[in-house]
Amino acid sequence: MRVADILKRKGTLVATVPPNARVSDAVTTLHERGIGAVVVSDDGATIDGILSERDIVRALHRTGADVLDHAIAGIMTSNVVTCAAEDRVDAMMSLMTENRIRHLPVAADGQLVGIISIGDVVASRVTELENETRAMEEYIQHGR
């Protein structure tokens, strides 16, 4: 299975926020959309950074509640790990584990085309395993 298969199922809509928006604006977006990260982008297409719940918690610990009035650019992760639609999902599971990240923006030619989460990756892997199990059972029971 490839990242493109996940995007076909879940869609390509990605929540973005500009780097000069306030952290509190990002918190509102995260809450309203029920998501764990937003891509930071000045134009909605290029990837300037990513801001996760983890980034916000760390900034709150360092700075206190005043950080909510600061610009997102000050606390976002700038070195964003991305993937491509043609990447294999099992490789993305390893990539996420190695980098200790839960969200991967999907890019094509430097432009944002989607985002996948660890939940998407795990769900796709579970579906793959269920399909393999059914096929194996069918083969064992019916020889085909």
Beta strands, then each sheet from edge to edge (+ up, - down):
strand 1: 16-17
strand 2: 37-40
strand 3: 49-52
strand 4: 103-108
strand 5: 111-117
sheet 1: 1+ 2+ 3-
sheet 2: 4+ 5-
end
